Amino acid sequence: MHVVLDVNILGKGYVAEANRTGIFRATEMLVRALLRRDDLTFSVAAEHSWVNELQLILYDRDRGNHLGSRLHRAWRHPECDDEEGLAMIARILADEQVRKDSSRDRTMLTLMNATARRVSLPGPFQVVHSLRTPLPPPSRIPATARVLTVHDLIPLLHPEWMYQDAEREIRAIMASVDPHRDFVIANSEATAADVAALLPMSRERIFVTPFAADAGVFHRETSSERIEQARRRYGILPGPYLLSLGTVEPRKNLPRLLRCFFRLAEADAFSDLQLLLVGPTGWKTEEIFSTIESRPELRSRVRLAGYVPDADLAALYSGARAFVYPSLYEGFGLPVLEAMQCGAPVVTSNTSSMPEVAGDAAVCVPPADGDALYDALRRLLSDDAWAAELGRRGLERSRRYSWDLTAEATIQAYRCMLKELS
C-alpha cells in the first residue's frame, strides 16, 4: 500500500512555537509511528505552498533527515533555488530570536511564494491523506482513496471563541471533501459525530483513530530533584500548585479557572496554593488577563509560563497537585491524556471528547459550573487518598493509548477505504 501524507503543519510548527499545538504533536507522532511499520510504503508532502514545503525541509533537517527520500516535492520556483529560500527563512527565525526587524525578508518571501509553481507528484498513490490542510484536487495528487483527518469543528460550532480566520480556514478544509467519494478520519467519537452532523456523509465513511501521548515525553517523573529544578525554572514557590496547559484563548475557560483558584487561595487551608498556566498566548485574551489583574494581592501566585519545551513537561505534570483542564470544547483533549500518563490527578470538563478520553480516571464537571470545579479541586487538595487514587486510575487508563495503536487503526482504515472502492 502506497500512501502520501500531506504534513505541512510540521513545517509550520518548526518555524513558530505557537503552532506546536496538539495537532502538530499528533501529526509528528503519527508519522513516527508509521515510519516503524514495514507493511506500508508512505511518502510525505507539504502541498499547501512553496514556503510550507521549505519549512518542512528545515523541520526534517532539524530532526536528522528522518523523512529523507520520502519527502516528495510538490513545488518549484522558476527563479530561486531551495537554498536561497531556506536561508531566507533561517534569517527570519534568527532575527526573531534577537527581536530584529525581518520585514524586508518576510515581504520578499511572500512575493517569492506567490510566484512558485506546483509540480506533479509521482503518483498514482493508493491513498492520499491530509492531516490538516484541504485535500488537494485529484488532478494534483492522483489516488484511489482520499481521506482527511478532522481534529475538530470548533470554528464552525463556536466561532465566537476563535481567531478571525479560523471559520474561513475550516470551511475551506471541509469543502475539499467529496462526501460521496472521500473519507474522514476523526480523533474521537465526539468529533466523528460532529462531522456526521455537518456533512451528508455515510457514517461508515468516517473512521475514528484516537490520539496518544508521546511516551518519550510524558511519563511519571520519579526524581524529586528534576521536579524541583522544573519548579525553580518556572518560578513555582514551595507548596502545592495546580497546572493547566493549552493556548491562552477563550475556549480554555481560564477566567473561570482563575476565579475558582482565587476562591481556593483565600482559604487558610490553601494559603500557599499556586496556579501554573503553560502555553503560548493566543487570541481574545482580554478577559483572561483582566481576571488575573483583578486580584493584585493574589497575582504573584499565578504563573504564566508561556511555551515550555518538552524536556520540562513530565516534571511539571508529575509535580502538580492536580491538572485542571476545564475547556469548553475539545476535539480530543490531548493534555488530559498527557497528564494521566504522568500520574497527575485530572479535573476536566464533561463535554465533547473529554469524558471519552478520561473515562472514570478523572473528575469531569460541567465547564460552566464554577462551583462544581471549586468543589472538585477542594476535595483533591484536601484528600490525599483520593488524589492518589485518581493518579493511579489515570496511569492505568493511559496504557490503553499508544501511537503504535493509532498507526495500526489508521492503516486498517486505509484498507477498509480501498476495499470499499474496489
C-alpha positions in Angstrom: 0.0 0.0 0.0 1.5 3.4 -1.0 0.2 6.4 0.9 1.1 10.1 0.6 0.6 12.2 3.7 0.2 16.0 3.5 2.0 17.2 6.6 2.6 20.9 6.2 1.8 21.5 9.9 5.2 20.0 10.8 7.0 22.8 8.9 4.7 25.5 10.4 5.4 24.1 13.9 9.1 24.2 13.3 9.2 27.9 12.5 6.7 29.1 15.2 6.3 27.9 18.8 2.6 29.0 18.7 1.9 26.3 16.0 3.3 23.5 18.1 -0.1 22.6 19.3 -1.8 19.3 19.9 -2.3 19.0 16.1 1.4 19.4 15.4 2.3 16.9 18.1 -0.3 14.4 16.9 0.9 14.7 13.3 4.6 14.3 14.3 3.9 11.2 16.4 1.7 9.5 13.8 4.4 10.0 11.2 7.0 8.5 13.5 4.7 5.5 14.2 4.1 4.9 10.5 7.9 5.0 10.0 8.2 2.0 12.3 5.8 -0.1 10.1 7.2 -2.5 7.5 3.9 -3.2 5.8 3.4 0.3 4.4 5.1 2.5 1.8 4.4 6.1 2.5 5.6 9.5 1.3 5.1 13.0 2.7 4.5 16.3 1.1 3.7 19.9 2.0 1.2 20.6 -0.7 -0.1 23.9 0.6 2.6 26.2 -0.6 6.3 26.6 -1.6 7.2 28.2 1.7 5.5 25.4 3.7 7.5 22.9 1.7 10.7 24.7 2.6 9.6 24.9 6.2 9.1 21.1 6.1 12.6 20.6 4.7 14.0 22.7 7.6 12.0 20.6 10.1 13.3 17.4 8.6 16.9 18.6 8.7 16.4 19.5 12.4 15.1 16.0 13.1 18.0 14.3 11.4 16.5 13.8 7.9 14.3 11.0 9.1 11.9 11.7 6.2 14.7 11.7 3.7 13.7 10.4 0.3 10.0 10.0 1.5 9.6 13.8 1.1 8.1 14.4 -2.3 8.4 17.9 -3.8 5.2 19.5 -4.8 6.6 22.9 -5.7 9.4 24.6 -7.6 10.5 28.2 -8.0 11.5 29.3 -11.5 13.9 32.0 -10.2 15.1 30.8 -6.8 16.8 27.7 -5.7 15.9 25.9 -2.5 19.0 27.0 -0.5 18.2 30.7 -1.2 14.7 30.3 0.2 15.9 28.1 3.1 18.5 30.7 4.0 15.8 33.5 4.0 13.6 31.5 6.4 16.6 30.9 8.6 17.5 34.6 8.7 13.9 35.5 9.7 14.0 33.0 12.5 17.4 34.3 13.7 16.1 37.9 13.6 13.1 37.0 15.6 15.3 35.5 18.3 17.0 38.8 18.8 13.9 40.9 18.1 15.4 42.3 14.9 13.2 43.7 12.2 12.7 41.0 9.5 10.0 42.7 7.5 12.2 43.0 4.3 12.9 39.3 4.2 9.3 38.5 5.0 8.0 40.7 2.2 10.4 39.1 -0.2 9.5 35.6 0.9 5.8 36.4 0.4 6.4 37.6 -3.1 8.5 34.6 -4.0 5.9 32.3 -2.6 3.3 33.9 -4.9 5.4 33.1 -8.0 6.2 29.5 -7.2 4.8 26.7 -9.4 3.2 23.4 -8.5 4.7 20.2 -9.8 3.0 16.8 -10.1 3.8 14.2 -7.6 4.9 10.8 -8.9 1.6 9.0 -8.4 -0.8 7.4 -8.7 -1.0 6.5 -5.0 -3.4 4.2 -3.3 -4.2 6.7 -0.5 -3.7 10.5 -0.2 -4.2 11.6 3.4 -4.3 15.3 4.5 -3.6 15.7 8.2 -4.5 19.3 8.5 -5.0 21.3 5.2 -7.6 20.9 2.5 -7.4 17.7 0.4 -5.7 18.6 -2.9 -7.8 18.1 -6.0 -7.4 14.6 -7.6 -5.7 16.2 -10.6 -2.8 17.3 -8.3 -2.3 14.1 -6.3 -4.0 11.1 -8.1 -5.0 8.4 -5.6 -7.6 5.7 -5.3 -8.8 6.8 -1.9 -8.7 10.4 -0.4 -9.0 10.9 3.3 -9.0 14.0 5.6 -8.2 14.0 9.3 -10.6 16.3 11.1 -9.2 17.3 14.5 -12.3 19.3 15.5 -15.1 21.5 14.0 -15.0 24.2 16.8 -14.6 27.2 14.4 -17.9 26.2 12.9 -19.7 25.2 16.1 -18.4 28.2 18.2 -16.8 30.8 16.0 -17.0 33.3 18.9 -14.2 31.5 20.7 -11.8 31.5 17.7 -9.4 33.8 15.9 -10.5 35.9 13.0 -9.8 33.5 10.1 -10.5 30.2 11.9 -14.0 29.7 10.5 -12.9 30.5 6.9 -10.0 28.1 7.2 -12.1 25.1 8.5 -14.8 25.8 5.9 -12.1 25.5 3.2 -10.8 22.3 4.7 -14.3 20.7 4.9 -15.2 21.9 1.4 -12.4 19.9 0.0 -14.1 16.7 0.9 -16.5 15.0 -1.5 -18.9 13.4 1.0 -19.9 10.7 -1.5 -16.4 9.6 -2.6 -13.9 10.7 0.1 -13.4 9.6 3.7 -12.7 11.2 7.0 -10.6 10.1 10.0 -11.6 11.7 13.3 -9.6 11.7 16.5 -12.6 10.9 18.7 -16.2 9.6 18.6 -17.3 13.1 19.6 -15.5 14.7 16.6 -16.9 11.9 14.3 -20.4 12.8 15.5 -19.8 16.5 14.7 -18.6 15.5 11.2 -21.6 13.3 10.6 -23.9 16.2 11.6 -22.2 18.6 9.2 -21.6 16.5 6.1 -24.1 14.4 4.1 -21.6 11.5 4.5 -22.4 7.9 5.4 -21.2 7.2 9.0 -19.3 4.2 7.5 -17.0 6.6 5.7 -15.9 8.2 9.0 -13.2 6.4 10.9 -12.0 7.0 14.5 -8.4 6.7 15.4 -7.7 8.1 18.9 -4.6 10.0 19.6 -2.0 9.1 22.2 0.6 10.8 24.4 4.3 10.5 23.5 5.8 8.1 26.0 9.2 9.6 25.4 8.0 13.0 26.7 5.1 12.2 29.0 5.9 9.8 31.9 5.8 9.8 35.6 8.8 11.7 36.8 10.1 10.0 39.9 13.1 12.2 40.5 12.3 14.8 43.1 15.4 16.7 42.1 14.2 17.1 38.5 10.8 18.2 39.7 12.4 20.7 42.0 14.6 22.0 39.2 11.5 22.5 37.0 9.7 24.3 39.8 12.6 26.7 40.2 12.9 27.3 36.4 9.3 28.5 36.2 9.1 30.4 39.5 7.0 28.0 41.4 7.4 28.6 45.2 7.3 25.9 47.9 3.9 24.5 48.3 1.2 22.8 46.1 0.4 24.0 42.6 -2.4 23.4 40.1 -1.3 23.0 36.5 -3.3 23.9 33.3 -1.8 23.6 29.8 -3.0 25.0 26.5 -3.1 28.0 24.3 -4.3 31.1 26.3 -7.6 31.7 24.4 -11.3 31.8 25.3 -12.1 28.1 24.7 -9.8 27.0 27.5 -12.2 28.6 30.0 -9.3 30.2 32.0 -11.2 33.1 33.6 -13.5 30.6 35.3 -10.5 28.6 36.4 -8.8 31.7 37.8 -11.9 32.7 39.8 -12.0 29.2 41.2 -8.3 29.4 42.1 -8.8 32.8 43.8 -11.6 31.3 46.0 -9.3 28.4 47.0 -6.3 30.7 47.6 -8.4 32.8 50.0 -8.9 29.8 52.3 -6.5 29.4 55.2 -6.0 25.7 54.3 -4.7 26.6 50.8 -2.8 29.8 51.6 0.3 28.5 49.8 -1.5 27.2 46.7 -0.3 28.4 43.2 -1.6 28.1 39.7 0.8 27.5 36.7 -0.6 28.2 33.2 1.5 26.7 30.5 1.0 27.6 26.8 1.5 30.3 24.3 -0.7 33.4 24.3 -3.4 33.1 21.7 -6.3 35.4 20.8 -9.1 37.3 22.6 -7.2 37.2 25.8 -8.6 40.4 27.4 -10.9 38.7 29.9 -8.2 36.3 30.9 -5.6 39.0 31.7 -8.2 41.3 33.3 -9.3 38.5 35.6 -5.7 38.0 36.7 -5.2 41.7 37.3 -8.5 41.9 39.2 -6.8 40.3 42.3 -3.5 42.1 42.7 -3.0 40.6 46.1 -3.0 37.1 44.6 -1.4 38.0 41.3 2.0 36.7 42.4 0.6 33.2 42.9 -0.4 32.9 39.2 2.5 31.9 37.0 2.3 32.4 33.2 5.0 30.1 31.8 4.3 30.6 28.1 5.6 27.9 25.8 7.5 25.2 27.7 9.9 22.8 26.0 9.2 19.1 26.0 12.1 18.3 28.4 10.3 20.1 31.3 6.7 18.8 30.8 6.9 15.5 32.6 8.3 17.1 35.7 5.7 19.9 35.7 2.8 17.4 35.2 4.2 15.0 37.8 4.8 17.7 40.4 1.3 19.2 40.2 -1.2 18.5 42.9 -3.8 18.4 40.1 -4.0 19.0 36.4 -7.0 21.2 35.6 -8.5 21.4 32.1 -11.9 23.0 32.2 -12.1 23.5 28.4 -15.4 24.4 26.9 -14.9 22.1 23.9 -12.2 19.7 22.5 -11.8 17.5 19.5 -9.7 15.1 21.6 -8.1 17.0 24.6 -4.6 15.6 24.4 -3.4 17.3 27.6 -5.8 15.2 29.6 -4.1 12.0 28.4 -0.6 13.6 28.8 -1.4 14.4 32.5 -2.8 10.9 33.2 0.3 9.3 31.7 2.4 11.4 34.1 0.3 10.2 37.1 -1.3 13.6 37.8 -4.9 13.7 39.1 -7.1 15.3 36.5 -10.1 17.5 36.7 -11.7 18.3 33.3 -15.0 19.0 31.6 -17.9 16.6 31.0 -18.4 17.9 27.4 -17.4 16.9 23.9 -14.5 14.4 23.8 -13.1 14.8 27.3 -15.2 12.2 29.1 -14.4 9.8 26.2 -10.7 10.2 26.8 -10.8 10.4 30.6 -13.3 7.6 31.4 -13.5 7.1 35.2 -9.9 8.2 35.6 -10.7 11.9 36.1 -13.3 14.1 37.7 -15.5 15.6 35.0 -17.5 18.7 35.7 -19.7 21.0 33.7 -17.3 23.6 32.4 -19.8 26.5 33.0 -20.3 25.4 36.7 -17.7 27.3 38.7 -19.0 25.8 42.0 -18.6 22.2 40.7 -15.0 23.0 39.6 -14.3 24.5 43.0 -15.7 21.5 44.9 -13.7 19.0 42.8 -10.4 20.9 43.4 -11.1 21.4 47.1 -11.6 17.7 47.5 -8.4 16.9 45.6 -6.4 19.3 47.7 -7.9 18.1 51.0 -8.0 14.3 50.4 -4.6 12.8 49.8 -6.0 9.3 49.3 -8.5 10.5 46.6 -5.7 12.4 44.8 -3.5 9.3 44.8 -6.4 7.1 43.6 -7.1 9.4 40.7 -3.5 9.4 39.8 -3.4 5.6 39.8 -6.5 5.4 37.6 -5.1 7.9 35.2 -1.9 5.9 34.8 -3.9 2.7 34.2 -6.2 4.3 31.7 -3.4 5.9 29.7 -2.0 2.5 28.9 -5.0 1.9 26.6 -3.5 4.5 24.2 -0.3 4.4 22.1 0.8 5.8 18.8 1.5 2.3 17.5 -2.1 1.5 18.2 -3.1 4.7 16.4 -0.9 3.8 13.4 -2.5 0.3 13.3 -6.0 1.8 13.4 -5.0 4.3 10.6 -3.7 1.5 8.4 -6.8 -0.6 9.0 -8.9 2.4 8.0 -6.9 2.7 4.7 -7.6 -0.9 4.0 -11.3 -0.5 4.6 -11.4 2.5 2.3 -9.6 0.7 -0.5 -11.9 -2.3 -0.1 -15.0 0.0 -0.2 -13.7 1.4 -3.5 -12.6 -1.9 -5.1 
